[in-house]
Amino acid sequence: MYTKEEEAFIKYWEVQRTKKKRLFRRILVGLPAGMVLMIAILLNFMSGWYKRATMVANTDPSLFIILIIAGIIIVAFTGLFSSYHKWDINETRYKELINRK
């Protein structure tokens, strides 16, 4: 009734779904997506294509520090969100396969 791939997923997810992962591990799972987003924001900020924004940024030297802190928060949130989303997708697939049985 199940394909080999589905059986392998069911066995894998039965073990993985009960494991508690640490917060740091969850952030690492989604780190690449968050880093790409933050690098794009920094490149946009540093490019200077919007002259008025560049003038405002140059008037306040603490703005760069605020941008770095906001970037860390964005990366952490993206990492956590993608980790929970991935877990939710696997859980939904597992439940669908079990109900299909």
MARBA-3410 file (N, C-alpha, C, O; in Angstrom, 1 decimal):
101
0.8,-1.2,0.0,0.0,0.0,0.0,0.9,1.3,0.0,0.5,2.2,-0.7 ~ 2.0,1.2,0.7,2.9,2.4,0.8,4.0,2.1,-0.2,4.4,1.0,-0.4 ~ 4.6,3.2,-0.7,5.8,3.1,-1.5,7.0,2.9,-0.5,6.8,3.2,0.7 ~ 8.2,2.6,-1.0,9.3,2.5,-0.1,9.7,3.8,0.5,10.1,3.9,1.7 ~ 9.5,4.9,-0.3,9.8,6.2,0.2,8.9,6.6,1.4,9.3,7.2,2.4
7.6,6.3,1.2,6.6,6.6,2.3,6.9,5.8,3.5,6.7,6.3,4.6 ~ 7.2,4.5,3.4,7.5,3.7,4.5,8.8,4.2,5.3,8.8,4.2,6.5 ~ 9.8,4.6,4.5,11.0,5.2,5.1,10.7,6.5,5.9,11.2,6.7,7.0 ~ 9.8,7.3,5.3,9.4,8.6,6.0,8.6,8.3,7.2,8.9,8.9,8.3 ~ 7.7,7.3,7.2,6.9,7.0,8.4,7.9,6.5,9.5,7.7,6.9,10.7
8.8,5.6,9.2,9.7,5.1,10.2,10.6,6.3,10.8,10.8,6.4,12.0 ~ 11.1,7.1,9.9,11.9,8.3,10.3,11.1,9.2,11.2,11.6,9.7,12.2 ~ 9.9,9.6,10.8,9.2,10.6,11.5,8.6,10.1,12.8,8.4,10.8,13.7 ~ 8.4,8.8,12.9,7.9,8.2,14.2,9.0,8.4,15.3,8.7,8.7,16.5 ~ 10.2,8.4,14.9,11.3,8.6,15.8,11.6,10.1,16.1,11.7,10.5,17.2
11.5,10.9,15.0,11.9,12.3,15.1,10.8,13.2,15.7,11.2,14.2,16.3 ~ 9.6,12.8,15.6,8.5,13.7,16.0,8.5,13.8,17.5,7.9,14.8,18.0 ~ 9.0,12.9,18.3,9.0,13.0,19.7,10.2,13.6,20.3,10.2,14.0,21.5 ~ 11.2,13.8,19.5,12.5,14.4,20.0,12.3,15.9,20.2,11.7,16.6,19.4 ~ 12.8,16.4,21.3,12.8,17.8,21.6,14.1,18.4,21.1,15.2,17.9,21.5
14.1,19.4,20.3,15.3,20.0,19.8,15.5,21.3,20.5,14.5,22.0,20.9 ~ 16.7,21.7,20.7,17.1,22.9,21.4,16.8,24.1,20.5,16.7,24.0,19.3 ~ 16.6,25.3,21.1,16.3,26.5,20.4,17.4,26.8,19.4,17.1,27.2,18.3 ~ 18.7,26.7,19.8,19.8,27.0,18.9,19.8,26.1,17.7,20.1,26.5,16.6 ~ 19.5,24.8,17.9,19.4,23.9,16.8,18.3,24.3,15.8,18.5,24.1,14.6
17.2,24.7,16.3,16.1,25.1,15.5,16.4,26.4,14.6,16.1,26.5,13.5 ~ 17.2,27.3,15.2,17.6,28.5,14.5,18.6,28.1,13.4,18.5,28.6,12.3 ~ 19.5,27.1,13.7,20.4,26.7,12.6,19.8,26.1,11.4,20.3,26.2,10.3 ~ 18.6,25.4,11.6,17.9,24.8,10.5,17.5,25.9,9.5,17.6,25.7,8.3 ~ 17.0,27.0,9.9,16.5,28.0,9.0,17.5,29.1,8.8,17.1,30.2,8.2
18.7,29.0,9.3,19.7,30.1,9.2,20.0,30.5,7.7,20.1,31.7,7.5 ~ 20.1,29.6,6.8,20.4,30.1,5.4,19.4,31.0,4.8,19.7,32.0,4.2 ~ 18.1,30.8,5.0,17.0,31.6,4.5,17.1,33.0,5.2,17.0,34.0,4.5 ~ 17.3,33.0,6.5,17.4,34.3,7.2,18.6,35.1,6.8,18.6,36.3,6.7 ~ 19.7,34.4,6.5,21.0,35.1,6.1,20.8,35.7,4.7,21.3,36.8,4.5
20.1,35.0,3.8,19.9,35.5,2.5,19.1,36.8,2.6,19.4,37.8,1.9 ~ 18.0,36.8,3.4,17.2,37.9,3.6,17.9,39.1,4.2,17.8,40.2,3.7 ~ 18.7,38.8,5.2,19.5,39.9,5.8,20.6,40.5,4.9,20.8,41.7,4.9 ~ 21.2,39.6,4.1,22.3,40.1,3.2,21.6,41.0,2.1,22.2,42.0,1.8 ~ 20.4,40.6,1.7,19.7,41.4,0.7,19.4,42.8,1.3,19.5,43.8,0.6
18.9,42.8,2.5,18.6,44.1,3.2,19.8,45.0,3.3,19.8,46.2,3.1 ~ 20.9,44.4,3.8,22.2,45.1,4.0,22.7,45.6,2.6,23.2,46.8,2.6 ~ 22.7,44.8,1.6,23.1,45.3,0.3,22.3,46.5,-0.2,22.8,47.4,-0.8 ~ 21.0,46.4,0.0,20.1,47.5,-0.4,20.4,48.7,0.4,20.4,49.8,-0.1 ~ 20.7,48.6,1.7,21.0,49.7,2.5,22.3,50.3,2.1,22.5,51.6,2.1
23.3,49.5,1.9,24.7,50.0,1.6,24.8,50.5,0.1,25.8,51.2,-0.1 ~ 23.9,50.1,-0.8,24.1,50.5,-2.2,24.0,52.0,-2.4,24.6,52.6,-3.3 ~ 23.2,52.7,-1.6,23.0,54.1,-1.7,22.1,54.6,-2.8,22.3,55.7,-3.3 ~ 21.3,53.7,-3.3,20.5,54.0,-4.5,19.4,55.1,-4.1,18.9,55.8,-5.0 ~ 19.0,55.1,-2.9,18.0,56.1,-2.4,18.7,57.2,-1.6,19.1,57.0,-0.5
19.0,58.3,-2.3,19.8,59.3,-1.7,19.3,59.9,-0.4,20.1,60.2,0.5 ~ 18.0,60.1,-0.3,17.5,60.6,1.0,17.7,59.7,2.2,18.0,60.1,3.3 ~ 17.5,58.4,1.9,17.8,57.4,3.0,19.2,57.4,3.4,19.6,57.2,4.6 ~ 20.1,57.6,2.4,21.5,57.7,2.7,21.9,58.9,3.6,22.7,58.8,4.5 ~ 21.2,60.0,3.3,21.5,61.2,4.1,21.0,61.0,5.5,21.7,61.4,6.4
19.8,60.4,5.7,19.3,60.2,7.0,20.2,59.2,7.8,20.5,59.4,9.0 ~ 20.7,58.2,7.1,21.6,57.2,7.7,22.9,57.8,8.1,23.4,57.4,9.2 ~ 23.4,58.7,7.4,24.7,59.4,7.7,24.5,60.4,8.9,25.5,60.7,9.5 ~ 23.3,60.8,9.2,23.2,61.8,10.3,23.2,61.1,11.6,23.6,61.7,12.6 ~ 22.8,59.8,11.7,22.7,59.1,13.0,23.7,57.9,12.9,23.4,56.9,12.3
24.8,58.0,13.6,25.8,56.9,13.6,25.3,55.6,14.3,25.9,54.5,14.0 ~ 24.4,55.7,15.1,23.9,54.5,15.8,22.9,53.7,15.0,22.5,52.6,15.4 ~ 22.6,54.2,13.8,21.6,53.5,12.9,22.2,52.2,12.4,21.4,51.2,12.3 ~ 23.5,52.1,12.2,24.1,50.9,11.7,24.0,49.8,12.8,23.8,48.7,12.5 ~ 24.2,50.2,14.0,24.1,49.2,15.1,22.7,48.7,15.3,22.4,47.5,15.5
21.7,49.6,15.1,20.3,49.2,15.2,20.0,48.3,14.0,19.2,47.3,14.2 ~ 20.5,48.6,12.8,20.3,47.7,11.7,20.9,46.3,11.9,20.3,45.3,11.5 ~ 22.1,46.2,12.5,22.7,44.9,12.8,21.8,44.2,13.8,21.6,43.0,13.7 ~ 21.3,44.8,14.9,20.5,44.2,15.9,19.2,43.7,15.2,18.7,42.6,15.5 ~ 18.6,44.5,14.4,17.4,44.1,13.7,17.7,42.9,12.8,16.8,42.1,12.6
18.8,42.9,12.2,19.2,41.8,11.3,19.3,40.5,12.1,18.9,39.5,11.6 ~ 19.9,40.6,13.3,20.0,39.4,14.1,18.6,38.9,14.5,18.4,37.7,14.5 ~ 17.7,39.8,14.8,16.4,39.4,15.1,15.7,38.8,13.9,14.9,37.8,14.1 ~ 15.9,39.4,12.8,15.3,38.8,11.5,15.8,37.4,11.2,15.0,36.5,10.9 ~ 17.1,37.2,11.4,17.6,35.9,11.1,17.1,34.9,12.1,16.8,33.8,11.7
17.0,35.3,13.4,16.5,34.3,14.4,15.1,34.0,14.2,14.7,32.8,14.3 ~ 14.2,35.0,13.9,12.8,34.7,13.6,12.6,33.9,12.4,11.8,32.9,12.4 ~ 13.4,34.2,11.3,13.2,33.4,10.1,13.7,31.9,10.4,13.0,31.0,9.9 ~ 14.7,31.8,11.1,15.2,30.4,11.5,14.2,29.6,12.3,13.9,28.5,12.0 ~ 13.6,30.3,13.3,12.6,29.6,14.1,11.3,29.3,13.3,10.8,28.2,13.4
10.9,30.3,12.5,9.7,30.1,11.7,9.8,29.0,10.7,8.9,28.1,10.6 ~ 10.9,28.9,10.0,11.1,27.9,9.0,11.3,26.5,9.7,10.8,25.5,9.1 ~ 11.9,26.5,10.8,12.0,25.2,11.6,10.6,24.7,12.0,10.3,23.5,11.8 ~ 9.8,25.5,12.6,8.5,25.1,13.0,7.6,24.8,11.7,6.8,23.8,11.8 ~ 7.8,25.5,10.7,7.0,25.2,9.4,7.4,23.9,8.9,6.5,23.1,8.4
8.7,23.6,8.8,9.2,22.3,8.3,8.6,21.1,9.2,8.2,20.1,8.7 ~ 8.6,21.3,10.5,8.1,20.3,11.4,6.6,20.1,11.2,6.1,19.0,11.1 ~ 5.9,21.2,11.0,4.4,21.1,10.7,4.1,20.4,9.4,3.2,19.6,9.3 ~ 4.9,20.6,8.4,4.7,20.0,7.1,5.0,18.5,7.2,4.2,17.7,6.7 ~ 6.0,18.1,7.9,6.3,16.7,8.1,5.3,16.0,9.0,4.9,14.8,8.7
4.8,16.7,10.0,3.7,16.1,10.8,2.4,15.9,10.0,1.7,14.9,10.2 ~ 2.1,16.9,9.2,0.9,16.7,8.4,1.0,15.6,7.4,0.1,14.8,7.2 ~ 2.2,15.5,6.8,2.4,14.4,5.9,2.3,13.0,6.6,1.7,12.1,6.1 ~ 2.9,12.9,7.8,2.8,11.7,8.6,1.4,11.3,8.9,1.0,10.2,8.8 ~ 0.6,12.3,9.4,-0.8,12.0,9.7,-1.6,11.6,8.5,-2.5,10.7,8.6
-1.4,12.2,7.4,-2.1,11.8,6.1,-1.7,10.4,5.7,-2.6,9.6,5.3 ~ -0.5,10.0,5.9,-0.1,8.7,5.5,-0.7,7.7,6.5,-1.1,6.6,6.1 ~ -0.7,8.0,7.8,-1.3,7.1,8.8,-2.8,6.9,8.6,-3.3,5.8,8.7 ~ -3.5,8.0,8.2,-4.9,8.0,8.0,-5.2,7.2,6.7,-6.3,6.6,6.6 ~ -4.3,7.3,5.8,-4.6,6.6,4.5,-4.5,5.1,4.7,-5.1,4.3,3.9
-3.8,4.6,5.7,-3.7,3.2,6.0,-5.1,2.6,6.3,-5.2,1.4,6.6
END
